[in-house]
Amino acid sequence: MANRVAGLATIGVAVAIPEPWGSELQDYRTAIGDTTATQIPTHITLVPPTEVDAEAVPDVEQHLAQAAAVVDPFVVRLRGTGTFRPVSPVVFVAVAEGIAGCEQLAGAVRRGPLDIELSFPYHPHVTVAHELDDPVLDEVFEDLARFECRFDVDAFHLYVHDHQHGWQPTREFPLAESPHGQE
């Protein structure tokens, strides 16, 4: 079951990377020895892992539905790699198009019950290697330098962390004017 230590749930909010790219990047991450990859769906973070009172999750869901209703769908193009080194041992696939849409969406969801202080300025990206040795991070940076894909973002997800199964999507929130309609 989900992480419910002392009545808390660990949640995150993210844009899922659609197939086939989500699996492609997750499989690559697993192949290079990133043992956390099997429990982390490929995504662009909107709200990082955050502990909330488990009883407050319905309020969070209501807030996320309201946030989704005011943000229009947008296009994301992932292209090339970047890194947060030396500050953090991370290599990522860069968001080359759709940064403003990600920022608008992140701003809408990080209000009300999810008004949290971030450790670093928001920078939309897709992590592909984390806390690995520098030679492996260098290899990933080079291997995925030519990676590119483009997709429509018409929804985002609430994820709840489960100690056994990792991050599990629990609800999708369609954006305004999304072909999925409103939930």
N, CA, C and O of each residue as an XYZ file, in Angstrom:
732
protein
N       0.837     -1.190      0.000
C       0.000      0.000      0.000
C       0.875      1.245      0.000
O       2.083      1.167      0.225
N       0.272      2.361     -0.247
C       1.014      3.619     -0.348
C       1.697      3.966      0.972
O       1.333      3.473      2.040
N       2.689      4.822      0.855
C       3.418      5.301      2.027
C       2.461      6.092      2.910
O       2.083      7.213      2.570
N       2.072      5.519      4.034
C       1.122      6.175      4.921
C       1.677      6.226      6.337
O       0.940      6.030      7.304
N       2.971      6.487      6.461
C       3.624      6.593      7.751
C       2.988      7.744      8.515
O       2.922      8.871      8.023
N       2.519      7.445      9.732
C       1.925      8.457     10.605
C       0.838      9.257      9.893
O       0.717     10.462     10.114
N       0.045      8.602      9.041
C      -1.051      9.268      8.346
C      -0.623     10.146      7.192
O      -1.403     10.970      6.713
N       0.622      9.978      6.737
C       1.117     10.781      5.630
C       1.151      9.976      4.336
O       1.358      8.763      4.346
N       0.945     10.664      3.237
C       1.105     10.074      1.911
C       2.181     10.892      1.193
O       2.178     12.121      1.266
N       3.091     10.217      0.507
C       4.088     10.915     -0.293
C       3.561     10.962     -1.719
O       3.344      9.929     -2.353
N       3.360     12.171     -2.208
C       2.774     12.360     -3.538
C       3.736     13.149     -4.419
O       4.674     13.783     -3.936
N       3.479     13.094     -5.705
C       4.156     13.910     -6.685
C       3.174     14.206     -7.801
O       2.207     13.468     -7.985
N       3.406     15.262     -8.538
C       2.548     15.617     -9.668
C       3.464     15.790    -10.866
O       4.486     16.472    -10.786
N       3.087     15.160    -11.993
C       3.984     15.162    -13.145
C       3.235     14.970    -14.455
O       2.108     14.476    -14.493
N       3.900     15.377    -15.522
C       3.464     15.080    -16.879
C       4.149     13.779    -17.271
O       5.377     13.695    -17.265
N       3.367     12.773    -17.609
C       3.930     11.490    -18.043
C       4.462     11.622    -19.462
O       3.838     12.270    -20.302
N       5.607     11.015    -19.734
C       6.138     10.979    -21.092
C       5.442      9.823    -21.806
O       5.522      8.684    -21.348
N       4.765     10.093    -22.912
C       3.983      9.050    -23.577
C       4.867      8.001    -24.263
O       6.072      8.178    -24.438
N       4.216      6.919    -24.634
C       4.898      5.843    -25.373
C       5.086      6.282    -26.818
O       4.283      7.049    -27.349
N       6.125      5.804    -27.441
C       7.087      4.796    -26.982
C       8.240      5.371    -26.167
O       9.070      4.628    -25.643
N       8.290      6.730    -26.063
C       9.463      7.376    -25.468
C       9.588      7.134    -23.971
O      10.701      7.012    -23.458
N       8.464      7.063    -23.259
C       8.521      6.836    -21.823
C       9.242      5.542    -21.489
O      10.139      5.524    -20.646
N       8.849      4.456    -22.153
C       9.502      3.160    -21.920
C      10.933      3.153    -22.434
O      11.820      2.575    -21.806
N      11.159      3.795    -23.578
C      12.507      3.840    -24.145
C      13.491      4.482    -23.154
O      14.579      3.955    -22.923
N      13.103      5.610    -22.580
C      13.988      6.294    -21.641
C      14.100      5.548    -20.316
O      15.173      5.510    -19.714
N      13.003      4.957    -19.861
C      13.044      4.185    -18.614
C      13.908      2.937    -18.785
O      14.691      2.600    -17.896
N      13.773      2.253    -19.916
C      14.601      1.072    -20.181
C      16.072      1.446    -20.285
O      16.933      0.711    -19.801
N      16.371      2.579    -20.910
C      17.752      3.042    -21.011
C      18.302      3.295    -19.609
O      19.419      2.890    -19.286
N      17.515      3.959    -18.796
C      17.936      4.284    -17.425
C      18.221      3.016    -16.627
O      19.189      2.961    -15.868
N      17.395      2.014    -16.793
C      17.612      0.728    -16.110
C      18.883      0.060    -16.630
O      19.662     -0.489    -15.851
N      19.090      0.107    -17.942
C      20.245     -0.559    -18.563
C      21.582      0.030    -18.112
O      22.589     -0.677    -18.089
N      21.603      1.304    -17.757
C      22.867      1.918    -17.329
C      23.131      1.714    -15.839
O      24.149      2.162    -15.313
N      22.197      1.028    -15.160
C      22.429      0.705    -13.761
C      21.761      1.623    -12.770
O      22.082      1.583    -11.583
N      20.829      2.458    -13.227
C      20.085      3.312    -12.305
C      18.975      2.469    -11.692
O      17.906      2.309    -12.281
N      19.236      1.937    -10.513
C      18.319      0.971     -9.890
C      16.981      1.583     -9.501
O      16.022      0.846     -9.268
N      16.888      2.887     -9.423
C      15.614      3.510     -9.076
C      14.657      3.594    -10.268
O      13.462      3.830    -10.092
N      15.182      3.404    -11.465
C      14.400      3.637    -12.683
C      13.157      2.759    -12.795
O      12.143      3.198    -13.338
N      13.219      1.538    -12.296
C      12.065      0.644    -12.435
C      10.871      1.122    -11.615
O       9.742      0.695    -11.858
N      11.108      1.997    -10.654
C      10.011      2.464     -9.804
C       9.621      3.913    -10.072
O       8.828      4.499     -9.335
N      10.189      4.489    -11.140
C       9.901      5.884    -11.460
C       9.480      5.983    -12.926
O      10.329      5.914    -13.814
N       8.173      6.146    -13.192
C       7.768      6.356    -14.582
C       8.446      7.603    -15.147
O       8.692      8.561    -14.414
N       8.744      7.596    -16.429
C       9.412      8.716    -17.084
C       8.458      9.910    -17.112
O       7.303      9.789    -17.521
N       8.961     11.068    -16.668
C       8.064     12.199    -16.447
C       8.794     13.535    -16.453
O      10.023     13.604    -16.426
N       7.985     14.595    -16.490
C       8.432     15.961    -16.219
C       7.748     16.353    -14.908
O       6.520     16.395    -14.833
N       8.534     16.633    -13.892
C       7.993     16.961    -12.581
C       7.303     18.322    -12.582
O       7.806     19.295    -13.144
N       6.144     18.363    -11.941
C       5.447     19.623    -11.667
C       5.527     19.942    -10.177
O       5.785     21.083     -9.795
N       5.303     18.927     -9.335
C       5.453     19.025     -7.884
C       6.338     17.868     -7.464
O       5.978     16.712     -7.688
N       7.491     18.147     -6.859
C       8.394     17.071     -6.438
C       7.790     16.273     -5.286
O       6.766     16.673     -4.732
N       8.408     15.152     -4.916
C       7.886     14.355     -3.802
C       7.588     15.231     -2.588
O       8.441     15.971     -2.101
N       6.351     15.119     -2.122
C       5.840     15.962     -1.047
C       4.988     15.110     -0.121
O       4.167     14.316     -0.581
N       5.180     15.272      1.167
C       4.342     14.560      2.124
C       3.117     15.407      2.446
O       3.216     16.599      2.736
N       1.959     14.753      2.384
C       0.703     15.402      2.760
C      -0.045     14.466      3.695
O       0.190     13.258      3.702
N      -0.931     15.025      4.468
C      -1.798     14.215      5.307
C      -2.630     13.335      4.372
O      -3.232     13.832      3.420
N      -2.661     12.033      4.643
C      -3.382     11.102      3.766
C      -4.851     11.491      3.617
O      -5.456     11.266      2.569
N      -5.411     12.067      4.655
C      -6.822     12.473      4.594
C      -7.019     13.716      3.727
O      -8.147     14.039      3.354
N      -5.933     14.410      3.407
C      -6.024     15.612      2.585
C      -5.938     15.313      1.089
O      -6.129     16.215      0.272
N      -5.657     14.067      0.718
C      -5.502     13.730     -0.704
C      -6.740     14.107     -1.525
O      -6.578     14.622     -2.631
N      -7.982     13.877     -1.037
C      -9.136     14.331     -1.838
C      -9.133     15.850     -2.081
O      -9.534     16.304     -3.153
N      -8.685     16.629     -1.098
C      -8.595     18.082     -1.290
C      -7.528     18.410     -2.331
O      -7.714     19.307     -3.153
N      -6.420     17.689     -2.296
C      -5.364     17.873     -3.293
C      -5.907     17.545     -4.678
O      -5.659     18.281     -5.633
N      -6.649     16.443     -4.791
C      -7.222     16.066     -6.091
C      -8.184     17.142     -6.603
O      -8.185     17.459     -7.792
N      -8.992     17.695     -5.717
C      -9.919     18.754     -6.125
C      -9.128     19.979     -6.606
O      -9.474     20.586     -7.619
N      -8.087     20.328     -5.888
C      -7.232     21.449     -6.294
C      -6.605     21.186     -7.670
O      -6.579     22.076     -8.521
N      -6.102     19.966     -7.886
C      -5.476     19.641     -9.169
C      -6.476     19.698    -10.315
O      -6.134     20.137    -11.413
N      -7.704     19.260    -10.073
C      -8.735     19.345    -11.115
C      -9.016     20.805    -11.464
O      -9.201     21.139    -12.634
N      -9.049     21.672    -10.459
C      -9.267     23.102    -10.708
C      -8.087     23.705    -11.470
O      -8.280     24.519    -12.373
N      -6.881     23.313    -11.110
C      -5.693     23.813    -11.807
C      -5.692     23.362    -13.264
O      -5.374     24.145    -14.159
N      -6.046     22.109    -13.498
C      -6.070     21.577    -14.864
C      -7.066     22.327    -15.738
O      -6.844     22.496    -16.937
N      -8.151     22.771    -15.144
C      -9.218     23.426    -15.899
C      -8.821     24.798    -16.431
O      -9.492     25.337    -17.311
N      -7.724     25.377    -15.901
C      -7.344     26.724    -16.337
C      -6.087     26.745    -17.214
O      -5.614     27.814    -17.600
N      -5.555     25.574    -17.522
C      -4.348     25.501    -18.353
C      -4.689     24.774    -19.651
O      -5.232     23.669    -19.633
N      -4.364     25.409    -20.772
C      -4.635     24.806    -22.075
C      -3.581     23.764    -22.425
O      -2.444     23.852    -21.961
N      -3.949     22.777    -23.242
C      -2.956     21.815    -23.730
C      -1.826     22.539    -24.463
O      -2.012     23.640    -24.982
N      -0.669     21.912    -24.498
C       0.492     22.492    -25.153
C       1.378     21.383    -25.695
O       1.172     20.208    -25.391
N       2.351     21.755    -26.485
C       3.271     20.806    -27.117
C       4.596     20.833    -26.372
O       5.083     21.892    -25.976
N       5.172     19.643    -26.188
C       6.519     19.527    -25.631
C       7.403     18.848    -26.662
O       7.026     17.848    -27.272
N       8.578     19.410    -26.839
C       9.615     18.767    -27.640
C      10.793     18.545    -26.708
O      11.332     19.484    -26.123
N      11.183     17.276    -26.583
C      12.385     16.927    -25.839
C      13.513     16.797    -26.845
O      13.361     16.158    -27.886
N      14.657     17.416    -26.522
C      15.770     17.335    -27.467
C      17.087     17.562    -26.727
O      17.268     18.561    -26.031
N      17.995     16.610    -26.898
C      19.335     16.755    -26.343
C      19.393     16.516    -24.848
O      18.399     16.158    -24.215
N      20.575     16.722    -24.299
C      20.797     16.453    -22.883
C      21.324     17.696    -22.173
O      21.807     18.645    -22.790
N      21.209     17.644    -20.865
C      21.744     18.670    -19.985
C      22.125     18.008    -18.676
O      21.886     16.816    -18.481
N      22.713     18.776    -17.786
C      23.100     18.226    -16.489
C      22.988     19.307    -15.429
O      23.082     20.500    -15.721
N      22.786     18.870    -14.195
C      22.787     19.777    -13.056
C      24.108     19.702    -12.295
O      24.254     20.317    -11.239
N      25.080     18.942    -12.835
C      26.380     18.870    -12.171
C      27.080     20.217    -12.253
O      26.925     20.903    -13.263
N      27.820     20.622    -11.278
C      28.247     19.897    -10.079
C      27.287     20.017     -8.898
O      27.532     19.423     -7.848
N      26.183     20.784     -9.052
C      25.256     20.975     -7.939
C      24.555     19.679     -7.561
O      24.391     19.378     -6.379
N      24.142     18.911     -8.569
C      23.425     17.653     -8.341
C      23.851     16.652     -9.420
O      23.953     17.022    -10.590
N      24.102     15.387     -9.047
C      24.568     14.394    -10.019
C      23.424     13.860    -10.897
O      22.996     12.714    -10.760
N      22.953     14.711    -11.785
C      21.810     14.396    -12.642
C      22.147     14.723    -14.089
O      22.736     15.762    -14.385
N      21.758     13.810    -14.993
C      21.747     14.093    -16.427
C      20.291     13.983    -16.856
O      19.564     13.093    -16.416
N      19.880     14.902    -17.724
C      18.480     14.920    -18.140
C      18.369     15.142    -19.639
O      19.297     15.623    -20.289
N      17.197     14.775    -20.171
C      16.814     15.148    -21.527
C      16.133     16.505    -21.395
O      15.267     16.699    -20.542
N      16.531     17.428    -22.240
C      16.081     18.809    -22.129
C      14.713     19.019    -22.763
O      14.378     18.411    -23.779
N      13.937     19.889    -22.143
C      12.692     20.369    -22.736
C      13.092     21.531    -23.641
O      13.476     22.598    -23.163
N      13.000     21.312    -24.950
C      13.404     22.320    -25.925
C      12.233     23.198    -26.362
O      12.427     24.340    -26.779
N      11.030     22.665    -26.264
C       9.805     23.405    -26.586
C       8.777     23.020    -25.540
O       8.681     21.856    -25.151
N       8.014     23.993    -25.088
C       6.989     23.711    -24.087
C       7.389     24.139    -22.684
O       6.685     23.840    -21.720
N       8.510     24.833    -22.560
C       8.953     25.283    -21.232
C       7.896     26.185    -20.601
O       7.559     26.013    -19.430
N       7.376     27.134    -21.355
C       6.379     28.055    -20.803
C       5.122     27.300    -20.364
O       4.548     27.611    -19.320
N       4.693     26.311    -21.155
C       3.529     25.507    -20.770
C       3.774     24.740    -19.487
O       2.904     24.676    -18.619
N       4.964     24.155    -19.364
C       5.321     23.432    -18.135
C       5.343     24.380    -16.941
O       4.848     24.049    -15.864
N       5.925     25.567    -17.144
C       5.991     26.546    -16.056
C       4.602     27.007    -15.640
O       4.318     27.130    -14.448
N       3.735     27.261    -16.616
C       2.371     27.685    -16.307
C       1.640     26.594    -15.540
O       0.968     26.871    -14.547
N       1.770     25.357    -15.998
C       1.107     24.239    -15.339
C       1.658     24.027    -13.931
O       0.891     23.831    -12.988
N       2.982     24.065    -13.782
C       3.595     23.898    -12.461
C       3.134     25.013    -11.521
O       2.851     24.763    -10.349
N       3.060     26.229    -12.032
C       2.596     27.334    -11.202
C       1.158     27.153    -10.759
O       0.814     27.481     -9.623
N       0.313     26.635    -11.640
C      -1.093     26.418    -11.295
C      -1.260     25.325    -10.240
O      -2.101     25.446     -9.350
N      -0.466     24.265    -10.337
C      -0.637     23.163     -9.376
C       0.070     23.433     -8.047
O      -0.327     22.881     -7.021
N       1.108     24.270     -8.046
C       1.844     24.538     -6.799
C       1.244     25.745     -6.068
O       1.945     26.700     -5.730
N      -0.036     25.677     -5.840
C      -0.779     26.667     -5.063
C      -1.631     25.922     -4.052
O      -1.642     24.692     -4.024
N      -2.334     26.659     -3.233
C      -3.255     26.032     -2.272
C      -2.570     24.955     -1.459
O      -1.540     25.215     -0.837
N      -3.124     23.742     -1.449
C      -2.560     22.677     -0.612
C      -1.179     22.205     -1.071
O      -0.494     21.491     -0.339
N      -0.767     22.599     -2.279
C       0.554     22.213     -2.794
C       1.484     23.415     -2.946
O       2.413     23.391     -3.754
N       1.233     24.444     -2.180
C       2.094     25.628     -2.180
C       3.338     25.300     -1.367
O       3.405     25.556     -0.165
N       4.315     24.730     -2.051
C       5.535     24.275     -1.380
C       6.717     25.116     -1.815
O       6.710     25.714     -2.891
N       7.725     25.156     -0.971
C       8.964     25.837     -1.317
C       9.878     24.832     -2.010
O      10.116     23.741     -1.491
N      10.382     25.197     -3.166
C      11.276     24.326     -3.914
C      12.715     24.510     -3.447
O      13.113     25.608     -3.056
N      13.487     23.438     -3.491
C      14.906     23.506     -3.130
C      15.724     24.228     -4.188
O      16.748     24.837     -3.880
N      15.268     24.158     -5.447
C      15.960     24.778     -6.573
C      14.911     25.463     -7.442
O      13.738     25.096     -7.376
N      15.297     26.454     -8.262
C      14.342     27.056     -9.194
C      13.762     25.972    -10.126
O      14.451     25.019    -10.490
N      12.495     26.138    -10.499
C      11.852     25.161    -11.375
C      12.513     25.150    -12.744
O      12.701     26.199    -13.360
N      12.864     23.962    -13.215
C      13.506     23.779    -14.513
C      12.944     22.492    -15.113
O      13.420     21.406    -14.782
N      11.934     22.591    -15.994
C      11.348     21.372    -16.543
C      12.383     20.548    -17.312
O      13.148     21.083    -18.114
N      12.392     19.234    -17.050
C      13.358     18.326    -17.664
C      12.889     16.894    -17.437
O      11.930     16.656    -16.703
N      13.573     15.940    -18.072
C      13.294     14.518    -17.883
C      14.589     13.866    -17.403
O      15.533     13.713    -18.178
N      14.634     13.484    -16.138
C      15.826     12.849    -15.578
C      16.056     11.496    -16.245
O      15.136     10.687    -16.364
N      17.303     11.258    -16.681
C      17.656      9.970    -17.290
C      18.818      9.292    -16.569
O      19.148      8.148    -16.878
N      19.435      9.970    -15.625
C      20.484      9.366    -14.795
C      20.602     10.202    -13.533
O      20.634     11.432    -13.586
N      20.667      9.517    -12.391
C      20.683     10.217    -11.109
C      21.570      9.480    -10.116
O      21.427      8.275     -9.913
N      22.479     10.214     -9.507
C      23.363      9.678     -8.475
C      24.152      8.447     -8.932
O      24.247      7.451     -8.216
N      24.711      8.541    -10.134
C      25.595      7.510    -10.658
C      27.002      8.095    -10.740
O      27.184      9.307    -10.617
N      27.989      7.234    -10.947
C      29.373      7.699    -11.058
C      29.529      8.637    -12.253
O      28.821      8.507    -13.252
N      30.463      9.583    -12.140
C      30.678     10.565    -13.204
C      30.906      9.958    -14.588
O      30.348     10.468    -15.559
N      31.712      8.874    -14.726
C      31.876      8.307    -16.070
C      30.550      7.822    -16.678
O      30.345      7.936    -17.886
N      29.664      7.290    -15.852
C      28.355      6.840    -16.351
C      27.514      8.053    -16.730
O      26.853      8.047    -17.768
N      27.532      9.086    -15.905
C      26.788     10.306    -16.233
C      27.303     10.922    -17.538
O      26.516     11.402    -18.353
N      28.628     10.908    -17.731
C      29.212     11.415    -18.988
C      28.722     10.601    -20.182
O      28.388     11.155    -21.229
N      28.682      9.272    -20.009
C      28.225      8.378    -21.089
C      26.764      8.657    -21.446
O      26.419      8.720    -22.627
N      25.913      8.821    -20.452
C      24.497      9.108    -20.688
C      24.352     10.448    -21.416
O      23.576     10.575    -22.362
N      25.107     11.432    -20.960
C      25.070     12.750    -21.586
C      25.358     12.641    -23.084
O      24.683     13.273    -23.896
N      26.357     11.841    -23.445
C      26.723     11.650    -24.855
C      25.716     10.761    -25.594
O      25.306     11.074    -26.711
N      25.323      9.651    -24.961
C      24.415      8.690    -25.609
C      23.096      9.323    -26.038
O      22.590      9.034    -27.123
N      22.544     10.177    -25.197
C      21.215     10.729    -25.472
C      21.258     12.150    -26.042
O      20.225     12.813    -26.134
N      22.438     12.612    -26.419
C      22.590     13.973    -26.944
C      21.733     14.213    -28.183
O      21.329     15.348    -28.439
N      21.453     13.177    -28.948
C      20.660     13.318    -30.175
C      19.213     12.864    -29.990
O      18.447     12.825    -30.954
N      18.839     12.525    -28.768
C      17.457     12.110    -28.504
C      16.518     13.268    -28.826
O      16.801     14.423    -28.509
N      15.391     12.933    -29.464
C      14.383     13.938    -29.759
C      13.026     13.287    -29.907
O      12.899     12.221    -30.511
N      12.018     13.930    -29.356
C      10.628     13.514    -29.570
C       9.729     14.728    -29.347
O      10.139     15.728    -28.758
N       8.516     14.617    -29.824
C       7.540     15.706    -29.705
C       6.200     15.074    -29.370
O       5.827     14.050    -29.944
N       5.469     15.693    -28.429
C       4.159     15.163    -28.056
C       3.280     16.272    -27.491
O       3.766     17.308    -27.039
N       1.975     16.026    -27.530
C       1.006     16.951    -26.956
C       0.848     16.645    -25.477
O       0.776     15.481    -25.083
N       0.795     17.674    -24.670
C       0.482     17.529    -23.252
C      -0.956     17.992    -23.083
O      -1.257     19.180    -23.196
N      -1.847     17.032    -22.809
C      -3.248     17.373    -22.602
C      -3.751     16.900    -21.238
O      -4.947     16.946    -20.953
N      -2.799     16.439    -20.387
C      -3.166     15.975    -19.049
C      -1.897     15.857    -18.208
O      -0.783     15.877    -18.732
N      -2.085     15.734    -16.912
C      -0.997     15.413    -15.998
C      -1.535     14.439    -14.960
O      -2.737     14.178    -14.913
N      -0.646     13.900    -14.126
C      -1.033     12.855    -13.179
C      -0.618     13.176    -11.751
O       0.384     13.847    -11.502
N      -1.417     12.678    -10.833
C      -1.050     12.614     -9.419
C      -0.450     11.232     -9.203
O      -1.048     10.224     -9.580
N       0.729     11.185     -8.597
C       1.408      9.935     -8.277
C       1.479      9.804     -6.764
O       1.661     10.792     -6.054
N       1.336      8.583     -6.279
C       1.520      8.294     -4.859
C       2.630      7.269     -4.759
O       2.660      6.291     -5.507
N       3.543      7.502     -3.826
C       4.675      6.582     -3.661
C       4.258      5.383     -2.825
O       3.689      5.525     -1.743
N       4.552      4.205     -3.348
C       4.329      2.927     -2.679
C       5.703      2.308     -2.449
O       6.482      2.173     -3.393
N       6.012      1.930     -1.210
C       7.354      1.418     -0.904
C       7.721      0.181     -1.722
O       8.893     -0.016     -2.042
N       6.749     -0.647     -2.062
C       7.032     -1.858     -2.835
C       7.099     -1.610     -4.334
O       7.966     -2.153     -5.020
N       6.195     -0.796     -4.838
C       6.033     -0.656     -6.283
C       6.500      0.686     -6.831
O       6.438      0.909     -8.040
N       6.961      1.577     -5.973
C       7.444      2.870     -6.432
C       6.311      3.847     -6.672
O       5.266      3.787     -6.024
N       6.536      4.742     -7.613
C       5.571      5.806     -7.917
C       4.454      5.265     -8.800
O       4.701      4.760     -9.895
N       3.232      5.376     -8.313
C       2.063      4.863     -9.015
C       1.128      6.019     -9.381
O       0.745      6.808     -8.517
N       0.759      6.116    -10.675
C      -0.223      7.148    -11.033
C      -1.579      6.762    -10.452
O      -2.037      5.633    -10.633
N      -2.219      7.696     -9.757
C      -3.504      7.387     -9.140
C      -4.665      8.127     -9.797
O      -5.818      7.709     -9.685
N      -4.354      9.233    -10.485
C      -5.429      9.970    -11.150
C      -4.842     10.847    -12.238
O      -3.780     11.447    -12.072
N      -5.548     10.910    -13.350
C      -5.188     11.787    -14.466
C      -6.077     13.018    -14.423
O      -7.263     12.937    -14.104
N      -5.478     14.170    -14.753
C      -6.210     15.429    -14.776
C      -6.104     16.044    -16.169
O      -5.071     16.617    -16.513
N      -7.173     15.930    -16.982
C      -7.155     16.515    -18.328
C      -7.105     18.033    -18.260
O      -7.751     18.651    -17.414
N      -6.324     18.628    -19.168
C      -6.240     20.078    -19.237
C      -7.477     20.662    -19.906
O      -8.264     19.937    -20.515
N      -7.643     21.970    -19.791
C      -8.767     22.675    -20.393
C      -8.858     22.342    -21.872
O      -7.839     22.204    -22.549
N     -10.073     22.213    -22.368
C     -10.322     21.926    -23.778
C      -9.642     20.644    -24.252
O      -9.440     20.449    -25.451
N      -9.291     19.775    -23.311
C      -8.682     18.497    -23.676
C      -9.720     17.604    -24.335
O     -10.893     17.642    -23.962
N      -9.301     16.790    -25.325
C     -10.259     15.887    -25.959
C     -10.802     14.851    -24.983
O     -11.824     14.226    -25.266
N     -10.135     14.649    -23.824
C     -10.623     13.680    -22.844
C     -11.826     14.211    -22.072
O     -12.536     13.435    -21.432
N     -12.067     15.518    -22.119
C     -13.143     16.112    -21.340
C     -12.721     16.327    -19.899
O     -11.616     15.957    -19.505
N     -13.587     16.914    -19.132
C     -13.282     17.206    -17.729
C     -13.712     16.060    -16.833
O     -14.713     15.393    -17.092
N     -12.933     15.838    -15.765
C     -13.290     14.817    -14.779
C     -14.053     15.450    -13.637
O     -14.446     14.756    -12.699
